[in-house]
Amino acid sequence: MIRNYLLIAWRNLRKNQAYAFINVTGLALGMGCALLIFALVRYHYQTDHYHHNFNRIYQFTSRFSSPTGDINIQGIPYPLGQAIHTDYPDIDQVAMLDEWYAPLVVVPVANGDDKKIKDKNYKGAFVEPAYFRIFDYSWLAGGPDDLSQPGTVVMSAEMARNCFGTTTGVVGRVVRLDARIPARVVGVFADYRDDTDLAYSIMASWGSLKDQLGTRPEDQPFNNTNGSTHCFALFNDRFTVNDWNRQLLSFVKKYNPNQIKETSYPVVPFSDMHLSPEYGGVSRELLLSLVLIGLLLVGTASINFVNLATAQALNRAREVGVRKVLGSTKAQLFWQFMGETTLIVLLALVLAAGVCWYGQTLVHTYLHGPFRFTFYFSPSVIGWIALLVVAVILLAGLYPALVVAGFRPVVALAGRLTTQQAGGFSLRRGLVTAQFAISQLLIIGLVVVAYQLSYVRNKDLGFRKDAILTVSLPNTPTQDLSKLSTFRNLATTLPDVGQFSYSLGGPPQSGMTSQTRVRFDTRPQIEPYTPQQTWIDADYVGLYGLKLVAGRNLHPSDTAREALINETFMHRLGFNRPAEVLGRFLHKEGFAPLEIVGVLTDYNQLDLKQGINPLFMTTLASGFYSANIQLSSANYSRALSQLERVYNQVYPDSFFEPEFVEQQLQKAYQQEQTMGRLINCFAGLALFIGCMGLYGLVLFMVLQRRKEVGVRKVLGASVSSILWLFSREYVRLIGIAFLLSAPLGWWVMTSWLNNFAYKISMSPLMFLLSLLVTGVVVLLTVSFQSVKAAQMNPVKSLRNE
């Protein structure tokens, strides 16, 4: 019997090839996208789960409280780990880690130039040996035990191959970190899977950090929090998280007594970090939104199937009637048609696997940030695919099978079956309306994201950004002032170089600032908030075109003597007129009093998702790590070539890595740009799938109403009137769908825009644009078959009457 069902199903698919093509293609696209989204969501929910202590790992964080709200960051003070070691010995393991971005590794070569390795995609770290007792690593050679000694390092297999061309015989070799710190290789570990947030290609001993900082990390002040310094711990029954929370206040009183009210160090389960946006993780809301989109695409494809299957039922009425007369039961007919649905879904699944594979290739090529992932095969994948197949079979096949199996044989054999009995226009109207609503909802999202990104790209940020590039300087504890002077002098003599400036971290919106505490002028108390600080030279303001509200620019100096503040800082200090703060002093621990000599017009020092914070800028040449260079000609390739030659002359052990300011600013919105691309893709797919189903329905309607069209043409109907005959139903449904999708789209996109401190206002035009796009595409789809029907010779249509 099953063989007979499959044979009949195959014959029906071959006979109705357009019907089969539309259903298989639509289901394949919907299921393929659903598989791709499942892979991405599963990837993020499984990140770092392979560590056997995963559920026991916690991370110490920092929380800064102020009248404007709390700020949570992963970074902690350097001495925190040692303090926890000393005061809480019952904690199983405590390990410090300091991230080392884009590490420069030099491999000495006996006969020739030393080999330099640096890649912005790599991350390094300085770690304590206990780190490897908290997290799991597979060792190919050596191990982490010797990392208790300064001047030692372990590296990944990939880094070992880059450095030495092999992973064998590596232990004992010597490299230079940042081209100056000698380190002996004591271990090589297997390469990471990419479902981890801890992919450090090279990890040096914690004791080696002294050579990079210039001082022992434990000697750093406790009120200095470094965003790249982390502390991990394994808690246990002897000392739990609740024990830490009870003793946290006394810990802060002991080690940071001046900031008891403002600072605390809560512990967060490591399992929560990857999905916590406040700590730089991925938003759960974003992942759930993608899941919803995947379900909508599967639903859209299933709607196609239901619509076409119920419409197609009229053509199979006599077949059902004959089967019932010959003794087939309702249950047998039901399972026959469910079998046909299963066959179509399985065929679609094969194509969906191809869509998923190709989609992942596109993800790795075009998408960035949290949207990049690898689909790891596991039993849960099989379970998800099985669940998806069963769900689609039930969604798409259950109702049509019940309708067809319920035909009355006498009516079916007499050919008097009506459209209402074959599923009904009301159901199909509802399903088509749902498809249009889904498409319009995604198009509304597409339009709003596009407008917001355009606003972000074109907004006046308050500083100049055209034809300016930044070049990173060597990562040393303090910069060599004579080399800074030499590089500036050589660079500014080049014909293609205009203005030149040094700063801590590049352009004004680089985010390269740090939070600090200051006391204002003669006030006895430290200010109850943490302004941002950064270091610049006297040429920085002119190069970036920053505007002074009052006062003057900084005088050239290698030490911190004067300060510029922004308007926001002025207002937070309690002043409305810039003249009132000029000549006053900022007092910062470790610095001489900084005289406020100028007030800058506010500019966005962070991306537009965040507001403008209090900021002061001062000269501190030893803390310059970026050169800012304005090019005076359009011949960028020649300018870069000349700058590279000069840079290598001054810094032969470093890498010349220029980056234009425009590119740096766009990186802040990679996630939003990628989200825009995804919505473009999914909106297009939803509209395409819906139009495929609509095309099939119109094709069926044309066949069913060809005699009616013939009669109308004989009676003088025009092509346009016949076109309207087929289109008016769908125009009405598009309008209903718009009324459903517009309020939901407004709510969803308002929530998304609330992530930005600076954002567009949604206008009715954006919503009408989605209505227009849907309407045009649908009318073009309907018109193709409708015009063919209207132009058909009525004699052929009426020949059998």
FIMARNU-171556 format. One line per 8 residues: number of its first residue (from 1); their letters; for each residue x, y, z of C-alpha. Coordinates in steps of 0.02 Angstrom, whole numbers, padded with zeros to 5 digits. Layout:
NUM = A = X:Y:Z | ...
% end
This chain:
1 = MIRNYLLI = 00000:00000:00000 | 00139:00121:00046 | 00225:00083:-00120 | 00061:00121:-00209 | 00042:00286:-00114 | 00219:00340:-00160 | 00196:00290:-00342 | 00034:00390:-00356
9 = AWRNLRKN = 00115:00537:-00268 | 00261:00535:-00389 | 00144:00526:-00540 | 00043:00672:-00476 | 00200:00777:-00452 | 00258:00737:-00629 | 00086:00777:-00698 | 00073:00944:-00605
17 = QAYAFINV = 00251:01005:-00625 | 00214:01190:-00594 | 00123:01145:-00433 | 00268:01033:-00378 | 00402:01161:-00424 | 00318:01302:-00327 | 00291:01196:-00172 | 00461:01113:-00170
25 = TGLALGMG = 00554:01276:-00204 | 00455:01376:-00077 | 00474:01246:00059 | 00660:01226:00019 | 00692:01412:00038 | 00591:01425:00198 | 00667:01269:00277 | 00843:01314:00219
33 = CALLIFAL = 00833:01484:00303 | 00759:01404:00459 | 00905:01281:00467 | 01029:01424:00443 | 00949:01526:00582 | 00942:01374:00696 | 01127:01345:00665 | 01168:01526:00710
41 = VRYHYQTD = 01059:01528:00867 | 01122:01358:00926 | 01301:01414:00896 | 01281:01565:01010 | 01189:01469:01146 | 01325:01335:01144 | 01476:01452:01142 | 01612:01389:01263
49 = HYHHNFNR = 01498:01251:01329 | 01632:01120:01293 | 01731:01164:01450 | 01689:01028:01577 | 01680:01158:01719 | 01571:01274:01615 | 01429:01288:01742 | 01550:01323:01887
57 = IYQFTSRF = 01650:01461:01803 | 01617:01639:01858 | 01694:01804:01803 | 01729:01953:01915 | 01668:02117:01839 | 01664:02301:01886 | 01510:02407:01918 | 01520:02597:01928
65 = SSPTGDIN = 01370:02686:02003 | 01327:02867:01970 | 01172:02979:01976 | 01143:02942:01791 | 01145:02753:01814 | 01260:02602:01829 | 01398:02554:01707 | 01450:02371:01699
73 = IQGIPYPL = 01612:02315:01617 | 01713:02154:01610 | 01873:02243:01660 | 01939:02240:01838 | 02090:02317:01928 | 02256:02226:01905 | 02278:02188:02092 | 02104:02110:02114
81 = GQAIHTDY = 02160:01932:02077 | 02301:01937:02205 | 02182:02010:02336 | 02057:01868:02308 | 02198:01738:02316 | 02250:01809:02484 | 02081:01839:02566 | 01978:01693:02500
89 = PDIDQVAM = 02085:01536:02487 | 01931:01424:02486 | 01890:01471:02306 | 01951:01324:02200 | 02041:01421:02064 | 02067:01605:02028 | 02154:01661:01868 | 02197:01833:01800
97 = LDEWYAPL = 02203:01869:01613 | 02253:02029:01524 | 02205:02037:01340 | 02339:02084:01214 | 02264:02148:01052 | 02348:02111:00884 | 02507:02041:00965 | 02671:02069:00875
105 = VVVPVANG = 02785:01917:00883 | 02962:01919:00816 | 03051:01755:00781 | 03241:01772:00779 | 03321:01703:00621 | 03505:01656:00631 | 03553:01700:00452 | 03437:01834:00390
113 = DDKKIKDK = 03306:01959:00442 | 03199:01914:00592 | 03024:01852:00552 | 02882:01967:00610 | 02705:01901:00637 | 02558:02016:00669 | 02376:01997:00621 | 02230:02105:00679
121 = NYKGAFVE = 02123:01947:00683 | 02234:01872:00818 | 02219:01905:01004 | 02347:01866:01136 | 02343:01869:01325 | 02448:01868:01482 | 02381:01733:01600 | 02411:01644:01763
129 = PAYFRIFD = 02435:01453:01756 | 02271:01427:01850 | 02181:01486:01692 | 02217:01316:01615 | 02143:01227:01766 | 01980:01323:01740 | 01966:01306:01550 | 02001:01150:01446
137 = YSWLAGGP = 02144:01143:01321 | 02215:00999:01219 | 02405:01002:01221 | 02505:00947:01069 | 02672:00980:01153 | 02728:01041:01324 | 02600:01120:01438 | 02557:01270:01548
145 = DDLSQPGT = 02649:01220:01707 | 02803:01325:01668 | 02696:01481:01642 | 02726:01519:01826 | 02897:01582:01770 | 02918:01754:01687 | 02974:01753:01506 | 02874:01600:01453
153 = VVMSAEMA = 02736:01579:01324 | 02616:01450:01252 | 02537:01464:01079 | 02407:01384:00968 | 02454:01262:00831 | 02410:01393:00700 | 02523:01523:00781 | 02663:01393:00796
161 = RNCFGTTT = 02650:01356:00610 | 02653:01542:00571 | 02807:01567:00680 | 02906:01409:00647 | 02820:01320:00502 | 02782:01169:00612 | 02708:01117:00780 | 02845:00994:00822
169 = GVVGRVVR = 03010:01040:00902 | 02938:01208:00952 | 02952:01192:01141 | 03111:01280:01199 | 03118:01401:01052 | 03127:01587:01092 | 03022:01729:01022 | 03012:01915:01061
177 = LDARIPAR = 02844:01984:01114 | 02810:02158:01046 | 02985:02142:00969 | 03066:02173:01138 | 03012:02048:01273 | 03105:01880:01256 | 02996:01729:01293 | 03028:01541:01288
185 = VVGVFADY = 02893:01429:01212 | 02839:01300:01342 | 02683:01228:01259 | 02580:01212:01099 | 02392:01182:01111 | 02267:01123:00980 | 02180:01258:00877 | 02017:01327:00944
193 = RDDTDLAY = 01848:01286:00877 | 01769:01451:00832 | 01627:01435:00959 | 01729:01520:01095 | 01755:01696:01159 | 01928:01651:01224 | 02024:01622:01062 | 02197:01684:01112
201 = SIMASWGS = 02327:01628:00987 | 02473:01664:01103 | 02471:01670:01293 | 02617:01735:01394 | 02651:01713:01579 | 02573:01838:01699 | 02748:01880:01759 | 02792:01942:01584
209 = LKDQLGTR = 02661:02078:01598 | 02782:02179:01705 | 02892:02205:01551 | 02745:02269:01450 | 02672:02384:01583 | 02838:02443:01653 | 02779:02398:01830 | 02714:02243:01918
217 = PEDQPFNN = 02526:02229:01886 | 02497:02201:02072 | 02577:02370:02107 | 02447:02463:02004 | 02319:02565:02104 | 02155:02478:02146 | 02054:02626:02081 | 02125:02602:01905
225 = TNGSTHCF = 02010:02484:01809 | 02073:02415:01645 | 01940:02357:01521 | 02051:02218:01450 | 02095:02140:01618 | 01986:01993:01672 | 01975:01877:01821 | 01897:01702:01817
233 = ALFNDRFT = 01859:01587:01963 | 01790:01415:02004 | 01671:01430:02151 | 01623:01281:02260 | 01518:01230:02410 | 01648:01297:02533 | 01640:01472:02459 | 01489:01513:02352
241 = VNDWNRQL = 01434:01663:02252 | 01317:01710:02395 | 01467:01712:02513 | 01555:01833:02395 | 01403:01947:02383 | 01392:01956:02573 | 01575:02003:02590 | 01588:02117:02438
249 = LSFVKKYN = 01562:02279:02535 | 01698:02237:02660 | 01814:02189:02516 | 01788:02360:02433 | 01812:02449:02601 | 01979:02360:02622 | 02051:02383:02448 | 01962:02535:02373
257 = PNQIKETS = 01900:02635:02524 | 01883:02800:02429 | 01753:02729:02310 | 01641:02624:02423 | 01479:02701:02358 | 01530:02710:02176 | 01621:02546:02142 | 01587:02361:02167
265 = YPVVPFSD = 01648:02198:02092 | 01501:02080:02060 | 01530:01904:01993 | 01434:01849:01839 | 01413:01667:01781 | 01528:01642:01633 | 01380:01558:01546 | 01291:01728:01544
273 = MHLSPEYG = 01433:01832:01473 | 01415:01785:01289 | 01230:01833:01289 | 01247:01995:01388 | 01258:02151:01276 | 01312:02258:01425 | 01473:02155:01430 | 01497:02157:01243
281 = GVSRELLL = 01398:01998:01211 | 01261:01953:01088 | 01084:02012:01120 | 00959:01874:01161 | 00825:01985:01085 | 00921:01985:00921 | 00932:01795:00919 | 00747:01777:00963
289 = SLVLIGLL = 00705:01899:00822 | 00799:01789:00700 | 00706:01635:00766 | 00542:01727:00736 | 00596:01772:00558 | 00640:01588:00526 | 00468:01533:00586 | 00384:01665:00478
297 = LVGTASIN = 00477:01603:00323 | 00429:01423:00358 | 00251:01482:00389 | 00250:01577:00224 | 00306:01423:00128 | 00178:01315:00218 | 00041:01439:00175 | 00087:01419:-00009
305 = FVNLATAQ = 00067:01232:00007 | -00103:01242:00092 | -00168:01368:-00034 | -00111:01271:-00186 | -00159:01101:-00115 | -00337:01155:-00075 | -00353:01239:-00244 | -00282:01085:-00331
313 = ALNRAREV = -00410:00977:-00239 | -00543:01024:-00369 | -00440:00937:-00504 | -00430:00778:-00400 | -00612:00768:-00350 | -00656:00628:-00471 | -00502:00528:-00417 | -00561:00538:-00237
321 = GVRKVLGS = -00739:00492:-00287 | -00681:00336:-00381 | -00571:00282:-00235 | -00714:00301:-00112 | -00834:00204:-00225 | -00704:00064:-00236 | -00695:00053:-00046 | -00561:00174:00012
329 = TKAQLFWQ = -00593:00239:00186 | -00574:00419:00241 | -00420:00370:00343 | -00337:00287:00192 | -00365:00441:00084 | -00301:00552:00223 | -00139:00454:00238 | -00119:00447:00050
337 = FMGETTLI = -00120:00637:00039 | -00011:00654:00194 | 00111:00537:00107 | 00115:00652:-00044 | 00149:00798:00071 | 00289:00700:00154 | 00368:00663:-00014 | 00364:00847:-00063
345 = VLLALVLA = 00437:00900:00106 | 00578:00771:00094 | 00621:00831:-00081 | 00620:01008:-00014 | 00733:00955:00131 | 00868:00898:00010 | 00865:01069:-00074 | 00854:01155:00096
353 = AGVCWYGQ = 01018:01072:00148 | 01097:01150:-00007 | 01021:01319:00036 | 01090:01305:00213 | 01264:01256:00152 | 01268:01396:00024 | 01198:01519:00151 | 01337:01479:00274
361 = TLVHTYLH = 01464:01512:00136 | 01385:01684:00109 | 01385:01716:00297 | 01573:01689:00307 | 01599:01801:00155 | 01484:01949:00190 | 01428:01949:00371 | 01525:02003:00525
369 = GPFRFTFY = 01520:02004:00713 | 01389:01896:00799 | 01317:01835:00633 | 01473:01735:00587 | 01465:01554:00644 | 01505:01374:00600 | 01370:01239:00597 | 01435:01096:00705
377 = FSPSVIGW = 01351:00928:00675 | 01279:00844:00831 | 01128:00742:00888 | 01034:00902:00925 | 01050:00949:00741 | 00967:00785:00690 | 00830:00817:00817 | 00801:00993:00752
385 = IALLVVAV = 00792:00935:00571 | 00670:00795:00618 | 00563:00919:00715 | 00566:01043:00571 | 00514:00909:00444 | 00371:00846:00554 | 00312:01023:00590 | 00311:01071:00405
393 = ILLAGLYP = 00220:00910:00357 | 00086:00945:00486 | 00074:01131:00447 | 00067:01107:00260 | -00021:00941:00241 | -00144:00916:00382 | -00283:01033:00325 | -00276:00992:00137
401 = ALVVAGFR = -00277:00805:00176 | -00430:00822:00288 | -00520:00925:00154 | -00484:00803:00012 | -00522:00648:00117 | -00690:00725:00166 | -00759:00742:-00013 | -00931:00661:-00039
409 = PVVALAGR = -00910:00533:-00180 | -01076:00572:-00268 | -01038:00758:-00278 | -00858:00726:-00327 | -00901:00604:-00468 | -01037:00719:-00534 | -00908:00859:-00549 | -01016:00975:-00444
417 = LTTQQAGG = -00883:01009:-00312 | -00873:01194:-00272 | -00724:01298:-00225 | -00800:01322:-00052 | -00805:01133:-00027 | -00622:01121:-00084 | -00556:01225:00057 | -00645:01389:00034
425 = FSLRRGLV = -00595:01562:-00024 | -00609:01628:00154 | -00467:01516:00215 | -00358:01558:00065 | -00395:01744:00088 | -00338:01732:00268 | -00179:01638:00224 | -00134:01754:00081
433 = TAQFAISQ = -00164:01903:00195 | -00046:01826:00323 | 00088:01807:00188 | 00071:01988:00135 | 00076:02045:00316 | 00240:01949:00346 | 00317:02023:00189 | 00265:02200:00232
441 = LLIIGLVV = 00327:02182:00411 | 00500:02133:00347 | 00499:02273:00218 | 00457:02400:00353 | 00608:02337:00451 | 00715:02348:00295 | 00665:02529:00262 | 00688:02587:00443
449 = VAYQLSYV = 00860:02505:00459 | 00915:02581:00293 | 00859:02756:00345 | 00944:02741:00516 | 01109:02681:00440 | 01102:02823:00314 | 01073:02945:00457 | 01222:02873:00552
457 = RNKDLGFR = 01336:02886:00400 | 01288:03065:00359 | 01265:03143:00531 | 01383:03284:00574 | 01487:03209:00715 | 01568:03374:00760 | 01739:03337:00686 | 01825:03320:00517
465 = KDAILTVS = 01852:03143:00449 | 01891:03157:00263 | 02063:03104:00198 | 02128:03069:00374 | 02212:02907:00421 | 02284:02841:00583 | 02440:02735:00608 | 02468:02631:00766
473 = LPNTPTQD = 02630:02660:00860 | 02728:02520:00947 | 02651:02446:01103 | 02777:02498:01235 | 02752:02551:01417 | 02797:02729:01370 | 02833:02803:01200 | 03009:02854:01149
481 = LSKLSTFR = 02992:03044:01133 | 03141:03060:01015 | 03062:02934:00895 | 02897:03026:00903 | 02986:03185:00852 | 03084:03098:00713 | 02930:03015:00638 | 02833:03180:00640
489 = NLATTLPD = 02976:03275:00557 | 03002:03145:00420 | 02816:03123:00386 | 02776:03309:00373 | 02912:03334:00242 | 02820:03215:00124 | 02730:03307:-00018 | 02566:03210:00008
497 = VGQFSYSL = 02554:03240:00195 | 02463:03391:00266 | 02429:03405:00452 | 02502:03282:00579 | 02453:03246:00758 | 02479:03119:00898 | 02348:03052:01016 | 02306:02906:01128
505 = GGPPQSGM = 02186:02818:01012 | 02156:02899:00844 | 01998:02993:00791 | 01883:03082:00915 | 01753:02942:00901 | 01877:02799:00921 | 01813:02759:01095 | 01995:02756:01153
513 = TSQTRVRF = 01962:02847:01316 | 01962:02789:01495 | 01853:02829:01645 | 01936:02921:01789 | 01900:03017:01948 | 01940:03202:01967 | 01921:03339:02095 | 01872:03510:02029
521 = DTRPQIEP = 01971:03663:02080 | 01947:03704:02265 | 01805:03580:02297 | 01854:03460:02437 | 01764:03308:02367 | 01797:03204:02212 | 01661:03226:02080 | 01526:03090:02097
529 = YTPQQTWI = 01541:03034:01915 | 01681:02971:01804 | 01727:03087:01659 | 01822:03016:01511 | 02003:03063:01483 | 02117:03052:01332 | 02287:03116:01278 | 02316:03229:01127
537 = DADYVGLY = 02448:03347:01064 | 02424:03531:01020 | 02392:03492:00834 | 02247:03372:00865 | 02110:03504:00880 | 02158:03586:00715 | 02180:03424:00619 | 02007:03359:00664
545 = GLKLVAGR = 01925:03530:00657 | 01861:03527:00836 | 01778:03692:00884 | 01816:03794:01038 | 01669:03879:01124 | 01786:03981:01231 | 01968:03992:01282 | 02115:03929:01180
553 = NLHPSDTA = 02197:03770:01121 | 02327:03674:01222 | 02506:03735:01215 | 02633:03609:01146 | 02698:03502:01288 | 02757:03325:01322 | 02682:03323:01496 | 02507:03351:01563
561 = REALINET = 02492:03534:01615 | 02330:03599:01536 | 02161:03528:01492 | 02020:03553:01368 | 01846:03501:01425 | 01687:03478:01325 | 01523:03570:01355 | 01445:03418:01438
569 = FMHRLGFN = 01584:03414:01568 | 01561:03601:01597 | 01375:03576:01631 | 01407:03427:01745 | 01525:03537:01845 | 01377:03653:01872 | 01421:03796:01753 | 01323:03868:01607
577 = RPAEVLGR = 01450:03995:01544 | 01620:03934:01480 | 01709:04087:01551 | 01667:04027:01726 | 01775:03870:01712 | 01924:03944:01618 | 02076:03959:01730 | 02007:03833:01855
585 = FLHKEGFA = 02098:03669:01890 | 02062:03482:01878 | 02151:03376:02007 | 02187:03196:01958 | 02288:03073:02060 | 02465:03055:01994 | 02457:03216:01892 | 02500:03396:01922
593 = PLEIVGVL = 02346:03510:01930 | 02276:03532:01753 | 02223:03709:01710 | 02064:03717:01605 | 02114:03828:01457 | 01971:03794:01336 | 01795:03726:01316 | 01759:03621:01161
601 = TDYNQLDL = 01593:03609:01072 | 01517:03439:01109 | 01555:03304:00983 | 01514:03118:00981 | 01666:03035:01060 | 01573:02868:01058 | 01459:02792:00927 | 01283:02859:00904
609 = KQGINPLF = 01208:02721:01010 | 01275:02816:01159 | 01258:02995:01218 | 01396:03122:01244 | 01491:03100:01407 | 01597:03223:01508 | 01772:03226:01433 | 01938:03311:01461
617 = MTTLASGF = 02094:03306:01352 | 02272:03343:01399 | 02449:03322:01331 | 02542:03165:01387 | 02666:03115:01252 | 02719:02954:01338 | 02540:02892:01314 | 02527:02924:01126
625 = YSANIQLS = 02489:02766:01030 | 02417:02835:00868 | 02479:02954:00735 | 02341:03053:00646 | 02388:03105:00470 | 02288:03212:00349 | 02331:03178:00167 | 02346:03331:00056
633 = SANYSRAL = 02329:03243:-00112 | 02212:03115:-00188 | 02356:02999:-00231 | 02329:02889:-00079 | 02434:02742:-00139 | 02588:02852:-00161 | 02562:02935:00008 | 02543:02768:00097
641 = SQLERVYN = 02698:02699:00013 | 02802:02850:00067 | 02732:02845:00244 | 02772:02659:00259 | 02952:02691:00209 | 02969:02828:00339 | 02880:02726:00474 | 02992:02574:00447
649 = QVYPDSFF = 03144:02687:00456 | 03093:02747:00630 | 03010:02588:00695 | 03096:02442:00606 | 03028:02311:00728 | 02846:02364:00711 | 02712:02351:00578 | 02645:02494:00472
657 = EPEFVEQQ = 02455:02476:00485 | 02365:02629:00415 | 02177:02643:00428 | 02066:02782:00363 | 01953:02866:00491 | 01799:02837:00383 | 01830:02648:00391 | 01856:02652:00579
665 = LQKAYQQE = 01692:02744:00608 | 01593:02621:00503 | 01659:02474:00605 | 01556:02534:00753 | 01398:02492:00655 | 01447:02324:00580 | 01312:02233:00676 | 01178:02353:00614
673 = QTMGRLIN = 01243:02344:00435 | 01241:02155:00442 | 01067:02156:00516 | 01013:02266:00370 | 01084:02141:00246 | 00993:01998:00333 | 00827:02089:00333 | 00852:02131:00148
681 = CFAGLALF = 00880:01948:00112 | 00737:01882:00219 | 00614:02013:00158 | 00658:01971:-00021 | 00637:01785:00012 | 00470:01807:00101 | 00405:01913:-00044 | 00474:01791:-00172
689 = IGCMGLYG = 00397:01639:-00086 | 00231:01729:-00068 | 00231:01781:-00251 | 00270:01603:-00305 | 00117:01543:-00213 | 00014:01687:-00281 | 00071:01645:-00457 | 00013:01465:-00432
697 = LVLFMVLQ = -00156:01522:-00366 | -00184:01643:-00510 | -00133:01508:-00633 | -00262:01392:-00556 | -00396:01529:-00557 | -00363:01565:-00740 | -00390:01382:-00784 | -00549:01372:-00678
705 = RRKEVGVR = -00622:01534:-00749 | -00565:01524:-00930 | -00745:01502:-00994 | -00803:01650:-00889 | -00664:01754:-00966 | -00717:01696:-01139 | -00898:01748:-01109 | -00843:01918:-01042
713 = KVLGASVS = -00735:01948:-01196 | -00878:01901:-01313 | -00987:02026:-01220 | -00856:02162:-01247 | -00748:02158:-01090 | -00578:02246:-01110 | -00409:02177:-01060 | -00399:02302:-00915
721 = SILWLFSR = -00569:02249:-00845 | -00518:02066:-00849 | -00353:02111:-00768 | -00448:02200:-00630 | -00562:02047:-00612 | -00412:01943:-00556 | -00321:02082:-00462 | -00454:02167:-00357
729 = EYVRLIGI = -00462:02025:-00231 | -00275:02038:-00196 | -00275:02228:-00188 | -00402:02216:-00047 | -00300:02083:00042 | -00140:02189:00029 | -00233:02332:00114 | -00292:02219:00255
737 = AFLLSAPL = -00116:02149:00275 | -00046:02325:00287 | -00168:02369:00427 | -00104:02216:00522 | 00082:02237:00489 | 00101:02426:00511 | 00064:02436:00700 | 00173:02283:00735
745 = GWWVMTSW = 00313:02352:00626 | 00304:02520:00715 | 00318:02436:00886 | 00463:02322:00836 | 00566:02456:00750 | 00535:02584:00887 | 00610:02458:01009 | 00761:02436:00895
753 = LNNFAYKI = 00787:02623:00872 | 00787:02645:01061 | 00961:02565:01058 | 01024:02729:00981 | 01044:02891:01076 | 01034:02978:00905 | 00901:02910:00790 | 00778:02950:00652
761 = SMSPLMFL = 00593:02980:00677 | 00484:02855:00586 | 00369:02936:00459 | 00213:02872:00372 | 00313:02872:00210 | 00417:02725:00271 | 00260:02621:00299 | 00179:02674:00136
769 = LSLLVTGV = 00338:02624:00046 | 00317:02445:00108 | 00136:02447:00048 | 00191:02514:-00122 | 00329:02384:-00144 | 00214:02240:-00097 | 00074:02306:-00207 | 00184:02328:-00361
777 = VVLLTVSF = 00265:02156:-00345 | 00098:02069:-00316 | 00012:02158:-00460 | 00155:02114:-00577 | 00140:01932:-00521 | -00048:01928:-00546 | -00041:02025:-00710 | 00072:01902:-00797
785 = QSVKAAQM = -00058:01763:-00803 | -00209:01880:-00804 | -00152:01969:-00962 | -00123:01801:-01047 | -00299:01748:-01002 | -00372:01914:-01060 | -00284:01901:-01229 | -00336:01720:-01259
793 = NPVKSLRN = -00454:01688:-01407 | -00628:01667:-01330 | -00673:01539:-01465 | -00544:01418:-01391 | -00610:01448:-01215 | -00791:01414:-01264 | -00761:01276:-01390 | -00829:01137:-01278
801 = E = -00992:01226:-01236
% end
